[in-house]
Amino acid sequence: MKGEILIYIGAFLPWAWGISHLFPTRSVVKGFGNISDDNRNIITMEWLTEGVALIFLGTLVAAITYIDPLSSVSGAVYIISSGCLIILAVVSLFTGFKINFLPFRLCPIIFTSSAVLIIHGWIMLK
């Protein structure tokens, strides 16, 4: 039971962070100032895409945990999702972490914490 709770917490972090990406999209894009329509559309697309991807990762991990946390498919989902979160953490560390705005600096911490919780919870289930 403790393992499942850790996995659910690990799933909640990217899900909530993804939701938090969707709301400020318009103001984030406006923060770039006077840019071309193409650049505005690209920034909007990328900002929304990261939010949706994070929501998907959290939802996938939570759903597979609810269905059957001990199956081999669940293990694969936990490993692949955690790997993806670690990759996002590294990318965020070398990009957003350099920005002097706290939410961007939290990304690598949130992604890494989530991956650790998922893997640790999965190990506890075994």
N, C-alpha and C positions, 0 to 999 in steps of 0.2 A: 504494500500500500504506500509506503514512503517513497518508493521508486516512482510510482505513478504520479504522486503529488509533485515531485521534482520535475518530471517530464511535463506535466501540465503547466507548471510555473515557467519552465523553459519555453513552452509553446506560446504562453501568454505574452511574454516579453516582445518577440518580434511582431506578433499580432497587434498588440497595442501600439507599438512604435510605427507599424505600417498605417494604422488608422490615423495616428497623429501626423503622418506625412500628407494625408489627403486634404485636411482642412486648410493649412496655410499655403497651399499651392499658388493661389492667385497673388498673395502678397510676396511670396518668394520670387516669383517671376517679375513682379513689378520692381523688386529690389535691384534687378539688373539694369534698370533705367531704360533709356531709349535704345532699343535693339531692334533688329529686323524681325518681321513676322516669322520667318523661318526659324530664327534663333529662339524666339519666344515659344514657338510650338515644340521645338526640340527640348527645351528646358522643362516645359510643362509635361511632355511625354515622359521624359526621364524621371522626373519627380514623382509622377503618378505611378509609373512602372515599378519603381523601388517600393512604394507603399503597397501596391497590389502584390508584389512578390513576397514581401514580408508577411502580409496577411495570409497569403497562400501557405507559406512555410509553417506558420503557427497553426493554421487550421488543419493542415495535413498531419502534423505531428499529434495534435489533440485528437483528431478523428481516428487515426490508426491506434492510438493508445486506448481510446474508448472501445474500439471494435475488438482488438486482440493484441495487447501489448507484448505478448511472449512469442508471437509468430516470427518466422525468419523474415517475412516481408516487413514487419515492424522494425526489426533490427536494421534492415537495409534503409528504411526510411529515416530512422534515427541517425545513422551514420552519414547518409547523403545530405540530409538537412543540416546536420551539425557542420559538415564539411563546407556546405554553401555559406553558412553563417560565419565560419572562420574566414573564408575568402572575402566575404563582405567586410568583415572586421579589418582585415589587412588593407583592403582598398580604402576603407574609411580612415584607417590610421595614417596612410600616406597622402590623403587628400583632405577630407573634411576635418581631421584632427588639427590641421594647421590653421584652420579658420578660428578667429577669436570670437566665436559664438557658441555658447555652452551646448545647445542641442546637437550641433555637429560633432562636438568633442565627445559626446556620450555614445555615439554610434558604435565605435569599436568595443567599448565596455559592455554595452547592452548585448551586442551580437556574440561576443565571446562568452559572457555569462550565460546566455541562453544555450549555446552549444555545450558548455560544461554541464549545465543542469540536465540537459537531455541525455547526454552520454552517461553521466553519473547515475541518473535515475534508471536508465536502461541496464547498467551494470548491476545495480541493486536488485533489479527484477530477476536476474539470471540465477 
